[in-house]
Amino acid sequence: MTKVIGFGLIATAVTVITYSILGFPKIEVSLWPLFPVVLFAFFAIENLIKKDYKSSLMSTLIGLMIANAIYDVLPISNSILLITGILTCLGLGFLFPNNATDKERH
């Protein structure tokens, strides 16, 4: 997994250099707020691969809340997004109960 991230970062660096040399259109938005959004997206995918659905949902919600606060991605407010996330997390808790205590007993 770390090799994929490493190659991805190198490819991104080459793309940035290429775009700046060739003079492609400049982006008029601040890119620094995208860093935590991408970080939370990475955590969401990582937890989804581990089949930890609640953690994946919470990482996705935090990333969406940051993106929505800065870029107005969704037509709803962050409070509605938070309530929806809590209800969905509770629903996932009932659908996929945590069997950590059962694994420790065996």
Secondary structure, DSSP 8 states (H G I E B T S, - for coil): -HHHHHHHHHHHHHHHHHHHHHT-----S-STTHHHHHHHHHHHHHHHHTT-HHHHHHHHHHHHHHHHHHH--SSS-HHHHHHHHHHHHHHHHHHS---HHHHHH-
